[in-house]
Amino acid sequence: MAGRPALWLGLLLLLSLGGSSAPASLLRRLREHIQRFQESSGLSLTLGPGAGALPKQGWLGQPLDPFNTSDRRSFLQRYWVNDQHWASQRGPVFLHLGGESRLGAGSVTTGHPAALAPAWGALVIGLEHRFYGLSIPAGGLDVAQLGFLSSRHALADVASARLALARLFNVSTSSPWICFGGSYAGSLAAWARLKFPHLIFASVASSAPVRAVLDFSEYNEVVSRSLRSTAVGGSPECLAAASAAFAEVERRLRAGRGARAALRAELGACSSLGRTEDQAELLGALQALVGGVVQYDAQAGVPLSVQRLCGLLLEGRSNGSRSAPYHGLRRAVQVVMHSLGQRCLSFSRAETVAQLKVTDPHVSSVGDRQWLYQTCTEFGFYVTCEDPRCPFSQLPALPSQLELCEQVFGLSTSSIAQAVAQTNSYYGGQTPGATQVLFTNGDTDPWHVLSVTQASGPLESALLIPGASHCMDMAPKRPSDSPSLRLGRQSIFQQLQTWLGPAKESQESRGSRGG
């Protein structure tokens, strides 16, 4: 949550959250690359003495349509459980919500919810989102079936799972359930507390874009600011070099067939650049790469940081060559492609549309089709650069992104705009009015501008971490973590203390009266 959804459909859906074009898919695959790296590396929690078996996987039967009691269809929703630190059946439950991708065992063994569990004797449960990972209902991913995919359906699953899992594990009725989530799942965590305060005691919502927006031009404003920021390894010269690199790419695209053929060879493109729509996809893919570097800056498993990208863009500038920044951008593409195991750079618009029309869930397992559907019917999140001050290419423009919704699902532009407005009306946008929700964000992350960064009331909390990127507070701890990130995690712990301290005292008081 997290650009536009091809590799680039994956980088931008990796920027994930955004819509779904070649660029978005690249971001999506980058995020999965980061998740797998963190889960498989030494960043996993070490199981302590007395720990139980490895995390357990289970399945819950859930109604396909929770809003129609006469519809008896159901699907299996996957969950993970880590009970190694669960001190008692009256202890808290940390419910880690999945978002627009698969959810693995790492959801309950690595990262912040699992790291916090020992201090509170908490049971940790990870719940995969319907229609993603292995929690895909039978019947495929045609448009009629996708009608059961929305944040409201996902929240109904959270409520149902909360009740079923409490019974399954014999959790005390007085045990506080706290939701954790990052990116889109962070929004779900906040909304779960908003809509089901009797079931969810509190929530920690990391990098949660609670405001839906059709034209997300603010994304590139933050990218520009971060590339210019010395605090994360950027500089004004770096931003200028990035702008020069994109200008050079556009110049070569306009320079004729020979120049485009050379550009294709230099960037390792999979296909020709003769079509205008494919040229726009290429430019979007390159923006996705730069945006992804900023969005996931300094995280474990990320192939490039802002500092390294800037180093590449500024390399060779001393010789005064106009094309030096372009060659730096080309090297950045090679680094990311190699890291993601991609043979060539895919940006064919026709190929992207064809991929997104595939309804076989085994082919669409990454989730591009599903997330595009959610952006078309709920959120928008289409990253644009049409403001003259934007340093990248103005292509692809918003109309070409919205056109995907019509090409793939038959949805009109007006219906998308209406859906975005309805989402903000239903959840409250950046003033959701939920109590006992902690919104955490990093100011390097482009998505923080759609989240809550200032508390609007005494029972709402917000934490903005300087220099932190997307969902960085949820990542496993590393020695290289900045002081501000460490302080941010400490603030989250203190907020939990504020919430759980009185709850524990109330439990103990009831227990002593009962005895």
VMD Tcl script that draws the C-alpha trace (Angstrom):
set ca {
  {0.00 0.00 0.00}
  {1.67 -0.24 -1.97}
  {2.27 3.23 -7.07}
  {0.58 1.70 -10.15}
  {0.35 -2.02 -10.49}
  {3.75 -6.18 -15.17}
  {7.92 -6.46 -13.21}
  {6.91 -2.81 -13.19}
  {3.28 -3.68 -12.60}
  {4.90 -5.33 -9.56}
  {7.30 -2.44 -8.61}
  {4.45 0.01 -8.66}
  {1.98 -2.40 -7.08}
  {4.96 -2.75 -4.88}
  {4.92 0.96 -4.43}
  {1.82 -0.80 -3.69}
  {-0.60 0.62 -3.10}
  {-1.21 2.34 -6.46}
  {-3.24 1.35 -9.41}
  {-2.21 -1.38 -11.80}
  {0.02 -0.92 -14.78}
  {3.47 -2.19 -15.61}
  {4.97 0.22 -13.07}
  {2.74 -0.87 -10.21}
  {3.54 -4.54 -10.58}
  {7.23 -3.83 -10.20}
  {6.68 -2.26 -6.80}
  {4.52 -5.17 -5.78}
  {7.31 -7.62 -6.56}
  {9.84 -5.43 -4.78}
  {7.75 -5.54 -1.63}
  {7.41 -9.33 -1.83}
  {11.19 -9.49 -2.34}
  {11.67 -7.45 0.85}
  {9.23 -9.62 2.81}
  {10.88 -12.87 1.72}
  {14.34 -11.48 2.46}
  {13.37 -10.43 5.96}
  {11.59 -13.70 6.69}
  {14.41 -15.91 5.40}
  {17.37 -13.92 6.74}
  {18.73 -13.73 10.23}
  {16.20 -11.04 11.01}
  {13.71 -13.62 12.24}
  {13.08 -13.77 15.96}
  {15.06 -16.38 17.84}
  {12.75 -18.83 19.51}
  {13.49 -18.73 23.23}
  {13.63 -21.44 25.88}
  {10.39 -23.25 26.34}
  {9.11 -22.16 22.95}
  {6.47 -24.31 21.38}
  {6.48 -25.71 17.88}
  {7.04 -23.51 14.87}
  {4.18 -21.17 13.96}
  {1.04 -23.06 13.11}
  {-1.04 -22.51 10.00}
  {-4.78 -22.90 10.12}
  {-7.90 -22.22 8.09}
  {-11.19 -20.57 8.95}
  {-14.43 -21.09 7.05}
  {-15.72 -17.62 6.19}
  {-18.93 -16.56 4.40}
  {-18.24 -15.33 0.89}
  {-20.94 -12.70 1.31}
  {-21.11 -11.74 5.01}
  {-23.80 -9.16 4.24}
  {-26.29 -11.69 2.87}
  {-27.22 -14.35 5.40}
  {-29.16 -16.34 2.79}
  {-25.98 -16.84 0.72}
  {-24.45 -20.08 2.03}
  {-21.26 -19.94 -0.04}
  {-17.99 -19.84 1.89}
  {-14.23 -19.81 1.45}
  {-11.22 -20.79 3.52}
  {-9.18 -18.00 5.03}
  {-5.63 -18.75 6.11}
  {-4.21 -17.70 9.45}
  {-0.96 -18.18 11.34}
  {-0.50 -18.56 15.10}
  {2.55 -18.06 17.32}
  {1.80 -18.98 20.93}
  {5.37 -19.28 22.19}
  {5.05 -16.19 24.41}
  {1.40 -16.55 25.33}
  {1.46 -16.40 29.10}
  {-2.18 -17.14 29.88}
  {-5.60 -17.30 28.29}
  {-6.28 -13.86 29.75}
  {-3.27 -12.37 27.99}
  {-3.60 -9.96 25.09}
  {-3.93 -11.06 21.48}
  {-1.97 -9.25 18.77}
  {-3.86 -9.67 15.50}
  {-1.61 -8.91 12.51}
  {-3.79 -8.17 9.49}
  {-2.75 -9.04 5.96}
  {-3.19 -6.66 3.07}
  {-2.92 -6.80 -0.70}
  {-0.46 -9.72 -0.87}
  {0.14 -13.15 0.61}
  {0.70 -13.49 4.35}
  {3.34 -15.96 5.54}
  {4.63 -17.35 8.81}
  {6.79 -14.25 9.16}
  {3.67 -12.31 10.07}
  {3.81 -13.91 13.52}
  {7.56 -14.50 13.95}
  {9.25 -11.36 12.63}
  {8.66 -7.66 12.92}
  {7.07 -5.50 15.53}
  {3.96 -7.44 16.68}
  {6.08 -10.55 17.29}
  {8.87 -8.55 18.91}
  {6.39 -6.96 21.33}
  {4.73 -10.27 22.29}
  {7.24 -11.42 24.96}
  {6.84 -8.23 27.00}
  {3.09 -8.67 27.16}
  {2.75 -12.46 27.11}
  {0.71 -12.06 23.96}
  {-0.70 -14.56 21.52}
  {0.21 -13.48 17.97}
  {-2.13 -14.29 15.07}
  {-1.73 -13.33 11.40}
  {-4.85 -13.21 9.22}
  {-4.51 -13.31 5.43}
  {-6.77 -10.99 3.42}
  {-9.53 -12.59 1.34}
  {-8.63 -13.02 -2.38}
  {-4.86 -12.81 -1.71}
  {-2.23 -15.46 -1.11}
  {-3.98 -18.79 -0.53}
  {-7.20 -17.26 0.79}
  {-8.83 -17.07 -2.64}
  {-12.42 -18.32 -2.89}
  {-13.21 -21.07 -5.38}
  {-14.54 -19.79 -8.67}
  {-11.65 -17.71 -9.92}
  {-11.22 -13.98 -10.21}
  {-13.88 -12.90 -12.70}
  {-15.63 -9.59 -12.15}
  {-18.69 -11.15 -10.54}
  {-16.51 -12.97 -8.03}
  {-14.45 -9.85 -7.32}
  {-17.66 -8.18 -6.21}
  {-16.92 -9.90 -2.87}
  {-13.52 -8.19 -2.58}
  {-13.50 -4.91 -0.68}
  {-12.24 -3.43 2.55}
  {-15.73 -3.82 4.02}
  {-15.70 -7.55 3.26}
  {-12.21 -7.76 4.77}
  {-13.36 -6.03 7.96}
  {-16.30 -8.42 8.25}
  {-13.72 -11.23 8.04}
  {-11.73 -9.61 10.84}
  {-14.78 -9.48 13.09}
  {-15.77 -13.06 12.27}
  {-12.20 -14.34 12.72}
  {-11.84 -12.49 16.01}
  {-14.85 -14.34 17.43}
  {-13.97 -17.73 15.92}
  {-10.31 -17.65 16.97}
  {-11.23 -16.59 20.52}
  {-13.39 -19.71 20.78}
  {-10.84 -21.94 19.06}
  {-8.00 -20.97 21.41}
  {-10.20 -20.50 24.47}
  {-9.14 -16.88 24.85}
  {-10.67 -15.14 27.85}
  {-13.53 -12.76 27.12}
  {-11.57 -10.11 29.03}
  {-8.45 -10.44 26.85}
  {-7.74 -7.28 24.84}
  {-7.33 -7.78 21.08}
  {-5.02 -5.31 19.37}
  {-4.82 -5.07 15.59}
  {-1.55 -4.38 13.79}
  {-1.23 -3.65 10.10}
  {0.97 -1.83 7.63}
  {0.06 0.10 4.47}
  {-3.46 -0.85 3.28}
  {-3.57 -3.36 6.14}
  {-2.76 -0.47 8.46}
  {-5.92 1.24 7.26}
  {-7.82 -1.97 7.94}
  {-6.40 -2.08 11.47}
  {-7.61 1.47 12.14}
  {-10.99 0.82 10.54}
  {-11.44 -2.43 12.50}
  {-11.23 -0.43 15.72}
  {-13.50 2.26 14.23}
  {-16.23 -0.15 13.12}
  {-15.89 -2.88 15.79}
  {-14.78 -1.17 19.04}
  {-16.53 -3.90 21.05}
  {-14.25 -6.53 19.48}
  {-11.00 -4.67 18.88}
  {-9.52 -3.01 21.97}
  {-6.93 -0.90 20.14}
  {-4.96 -0.72 16.89}
  {-1.49 0.22 15.67}
  {-1.79 1.44 12.07}
  {1.55 1.79 10.29}
  {1.82 3.87 7.09}
  {-1.95 3.65 6.71}
  {-3.34 5.64 3.73}
  {-6.78 6.22 5.20}
  {-7.65 8.97 2.71}
  {-8.60 7.61 -0.71}
  {-7.62 9.85 -3.61}
  {-8.06 9.59 -7.37}
  {-5.05 11.67 -8.47}
  {-2.20 10.98 -6.07}
  {0.14 13.73 -7.28}
  {1.37 14.25 -3.71}
  {3.29 10.97 -3.96}
  {5.92 12.45 -6.26}
  {6.06 15.63 -4.20}
  {7.35 13.56 -1.27}
  {9.67 11.58 -3.56}
  {11.16 14.87 -4.76}
  {11.54 16.16 -1.22}
  {13.24 12.93 -0.10}
  {15.67 12.91 -3.04}
  {16.60 16.43 -2.00}
  {16.96 15.59 1.71}
  {20.50 15.22 3.05}
  {19.05 13.40 6.08}
  {18.43 10.27 3.96}
  {21.38 10.64 1.58}
  {19.78 12.93 -0.97}
  {20.76 16.41 -2.13}
  {19.49 19.19 -4.39}
  {22.03 17.94 -6.95}
  {20.54 14.45 -6.77}
  {17.02 15.71 -7.47}
  {18.32 17.78 -10.39}
  {20.16 14.71 -11.75}
  {17.00 12.60 -11.50}
  {15.09 15.24 -13.43}
  {17.88 15.40 -16.06}
  {17.85 11.60 -16.42}
  {14.12 11.56 -17.18}
  {14.48 14.46 -19.61}
  {17.17 12.49 -21.44}
  {14.98 9.40 -21.66}
  {12.16 11.49 -23.14}
  {14.57 13.15 -25.58}
  {15.71 9.73 -26.81}
  {12.14 8.53 -27.16}
  {11.41 11.50 -29.43}
  {14.65 11.20 -31.41}
  {13.51 8.51 -33.84}
  {13.53 4.78 -34.37}
  {17.32 4.37 -34.05}
  {17.49 6.23 -30.73}
  {14.55 4.22 -29.38}
  {16.22 0.95 -30.41}
  {19.40 2.01 -28.59}
  {17.34 3.00 -25.53}
  {15.62 -0.38 -25.55}
  {19.00 -2.17 -25.62}
  {20.51 0.02 -22.89}
  {17.58 -0.40 -20.51}
  {17.23 -4.14 -21.20}
  {13.66 -3.74 -22.37}
  {11.65 -6.80 -23.37}
  {9.97 -5.22 -26.40}
  {10.16 -2.29 -28.80}
  {9.31 1.30 -27.94}
  {7.39 2.19 -31.10}
  {3.98 2.67 -29.48}
  {3.22 5.85 -27.57}
  {1.36 3.90 -24.91}
  {4.42 1.69 -24.33}
  {6.65 4.74 -24.05}
  {4.35 6.05 -21.32}
  {4.52 2.68 -19.55}
  {8.33 2.79 -19.67}
  {8.40 6.26 -18.15}
  {5.96 5.11 -15.50}
  {8.17 2.10 -14.76}
  {11.20 4.34 -14.28}
  {9.20 6.59 -11.97}
  {8.13 3.48 -10.05}
  {11.75 2.50 -9.60}
  {12.72 5.89 -8.21}
  {9.58 6.07 -6.10}
  {10.19 2.55 -4.79}
  {13.72 3.46 -3.74}
  {12.32 6.33 -1.67}
  {9.32 4.40 -0.36}
  {11.46 1.52 0.93}
  {14.61 3.49 1.67}
  {17.17 1.77 3.91}
  {15.09 -1.36 4.51}
  {16.62 -4.83 4.63}
  {16.44 -6.56 1.26}
  {15.99 -3.38 -0.78}
  {18.41 -3.31 -3.74}
  {18.88 0.46 -3.67}
  {18.74 3.16 -1.02}
  {18.26 6.87 -1.69}
  {21.94 7.39 -0.97}
  {23.04 4.73 -3.45}
  {20.62 5.88 -6.14}
  {21.90 9.42 -5.77}
  {25.46 8.11 -6.01}
  {24.63 6.44 -9.33}
  {22.83 9.50 -10.71}
  {25.70 11.81 -9.79}
  {28.49 9.50 -10.94}
  {30.45 10.95 -13.83}
  {28.98 14.45 -13.45}
  {32.48 15.92 -13.26}
  {32.97 15.40 -16.99}
  {29.97 17.62 -17.68}
  {28.21 15.03 -19.83}
  {24.50 15.71 -20.32}
  {23.83 11.97 -20.37}
  {25.67 11.13 -17.12}
  {22.47 11.13 -14.97}
  {20.74 8.95 -17.59}
  {23.54 6.38 -17.40}
  {23.17 6.43 -13.62}
  {19.45 5.74 -13.97}
  {20.26 2.91 -16.39}
  {22.60 1.34 -13.82}
  {19.88 1.67 -11.19}
  {17.50 -0.25 -13.46}
  {20.11 -3.00 -13.86}
  {20.58 -3.29 -10.09}
  {16.85 -3.61 -9.42}
  {16.27 -6.03 -12.31}
  {19.08 -8.28 -11.13}
  {17.81 -8.19 -7.54}
  {14.30 -9.17 -8.59}
  {15.56 -11.87 -10.97}
  {14.03 -10.21 -14.02}
  {15.54 -11.06 -17.42}
  {14.27 -7.90 -19.10}
  {12.20 -4.84 -18.35}
  {8.54 -5.35 -19.25}
  {6.41 -2.31 -20.06}
  {4.10 -3.39 -22.88}
  {0.67 -1.86 -22.28}
  {-1.07 -4.61 -24.28}
  {0.81 -7.26 -22.30}
  {-0.11 -5.57 -19.04}
  {-3.82 -5.48 -19.93}
  {-3.69 -9.13 -21.05}
  {-2.08 -10.15 -17.73}
  {-4.63 -8.22 -15.72}
  {-7.52 -9.91 -17.54}
  {-6.39 -13.38 -16.42}
  {-8.92 -14.74 -13.95}
  {-7.05 -17.92 -13.00}
  {-5.89 -17.34 -9.40}
  {-2.83 -19.57 -9.90}
  {-1.63 -17.19 -12.62}
  {-2.69 -14.07 -10.71}
  {-1.22 -15.20 -7.40}
  {0.79 -11.99 -6.91}
  {-2.46 -10.09 -6.61}
  {-2.16 -7.47 -9.36}
  {-5.66 -8.07 -10.72}
  {-7.20 -8.06 -7.27}
  {-5.49 -4.87 -6.14}
  {-6.30 -3.06 -9.37}
  {-9.94 -3.96 -8.75}
  {-9.77 -2.43 -5.27}
  {-8.18 0.76 -6.57}
  {-10.90 0.99 -9.24}
  {-13.75 0.37 -6.80}
  {-12.53 1.97 -3.57}
  {-9.26 3.86 -3.37}
  {-7.85 5.34 -6.57}
  {-4.22 5.96 -5.49}
  {-3.09 6.67 -9.08}
  {0.35 8.28 -8.91}
  {0.77 11.14 -11.38}
  {3.41 13.71 -12.28}
  {1.39 16.22 -14.29}
  {2.28 19.26 -12.18}
  {4.93 21.33 -14.01}
  {7.02 21.28 -10.82}
  {7.22 17.48 -10.84}
  {10.78 16.51 -11.81}
  {9.89 13.32 -13.68}
  {7.93 12.67 -16.84}
  {4.30 13.79 -17.04}
  {3.53 10.38 -18.54}
  {1.64 8.23 -17.92}
  {-1.15 10.72 -17.28}
  {-4.17 10.04 -15.10}
  {-6.58 9.23 -17.98}
  {-4.39 6.36 -19.19}
  {-4.34 4.90 -15.68}
  {-8.09 5.20 -15.27}
  {-8.51 3.57 -18.67}
  {-7.16 0.34 -17.18}
  {-10.26 0.06 -15.01}
  {-12.44 0.23 -18.13}
  {-10.21 -2.10 -20.20}
  {-9.96 -4.76 -17.50}
  {-13.24 -4.49 -15.59}
  {-15.53 -2.30 -17.72}
  {-15.64 0.42 -15.06}
  {-16.12 4.05 -16.05}
  {-14.03 6.96 -14.84}
  {-17.04 8.53 -13.16}
  {-17.70 5.34 -11.20}
  {-14.10 5.36 -9.91}
  {-14.35 8.96 -8.73}
  {-17.65 8.17 -7.04}
  {-16.15 5.09 -5.34}
  {-13.27 7.15 -3.93}
  {-15.71 9.70 -2.51}
  {-17.84 6.94 -0.96}
  {-14.78 5.37 0.70}
  {-13.84 8.65 2.37}
  {-17.43 9.23 3.42}
  {-17.72 5.76 4.96}
  {-14.41 5.76 6.86}
  {-13.90 9.46 7.45}
  {-10.72 9.97 5.45}
  {-7.96 11.53 7.55}
  {-10.36 12.24 10.40}
  {-11.77 8.75 11.03}
  {-12.76 9.53 14.61}
  {-11.53 6.20 15.97}
  {-10.36 5.99 19.57}
  {-7.33 4.03 20.80}
  {-5.62 3.97 17.43}
  {-1.95 4.83 17.05}
  {-1.07 5.98 13.54}
  {2.65 5.62 12.82}
  {4.36 7.03 9.73}
  {7.78 7.92 8.38}
  {8.24 11.32 6.78}
  {10.31 9.80 3.92}
  {7.39 7.59 2.92}
  {5.25 9.15 0.15}
  {2.14 7.51 1.62}
  {2.29 9.41 4.89}
  {0.45 12.35 3.29}
  {-2.68 10.17 3.09}
  {-2.43 9.01 6.69}
  {-3.02 10.63 10.07}
  {0.13 12.42 11.20}
  {-1.42 14.63 13.86}
  {-3.84 13.46 16.52}
  {-7.28 15.04 16.17}
  {-8.48 14.15 19.66}
  {-7.31 12.98 23.09}
  {-7.98 9.31 22.36}
  {-6.27 9.28 18.95}
  {-2.47 9.13 18.72}
  {-0.09 9.89 15.85}
  {3.64 9.37 15.49}
  {5.71 10.76 12.61}
  {9.22 9.27 12.54}
  {11.89 11.45 10.88}
  {13.80 9.71 8.11}
  {11.71 6.53 8.22}
  {10.27 4.87 5.12}
  {7.12 2.83 4.45}
  {6.11 0.59 7.40}
  {9.67 0.74 8.69}
  {8.56 0.66 12.32}
  {7.07 -2.81 11.72}
  {10.27 -4.27 10.23}
  {12.60 -6.46 12.32}
  {15.11 -4.52 14.37}
  {18.61 -4.05 12.93}
  {21.83 -2.61 14.36}
  {21.74 0.01 11.61}
  {18.35 1.38 12.69}
  {18.43 5.15 13.14}
  {17.99 6.74 16.58}
  {14.66 8.22 15.45}
  {13.37 4.78 14.43}
  {14.44 3.27 17.74}
  {12.74 6.10 19.57}
  {9.63 5.57 17.44}
  {9.43 1.89 18.38}
  {9.88 2.88 22.01}
  {6.94 5.27 21.68}
  {4.80 2.44 20.29}
  {5.73 0.28 23.28}
  {4.83 3.12 25.65}
  {1.48 3.57 23.93}
  {0.75 -0.13 24.39}
  {1.68 0.28 28.03}
  {-0.83 3.11 28.33}
  {-3.54 0.94 26.81}
  {-2.74 -2.43 28.32}
  {-1.75 -1.34 31.82}
  {-5.28 -0.37 32.92}
  {-6.72 -3.38 31.06}
  {-4.42 -5.70 33.01}
  {-5.31 -4.03 36.31}
  {-9.00 -4.41 35.51}
  {-8.47 -8.10 34.74}
  {-6.61 -8.65 38.00}
  {-9.28 -6.77 39.93}
  {-12.04 -8.93 38.44}
  {-9.98 -12.03 39.11}
  {-9.49 -11.18 42.77}
  {-13.19 -10.45 43.23}
  {-14.05 -13.73 41.56}
  {-11.69 -15.59 43.87}
}
mol new
graphics top color blue
foreach p $ca { graphics top sphere $p radius 0.5 }
foreach p [lrange $ca 0 end-1] q [lrange $ca 1 end] { graphics top cylinder $p $q radius 0.2 }
display resetview
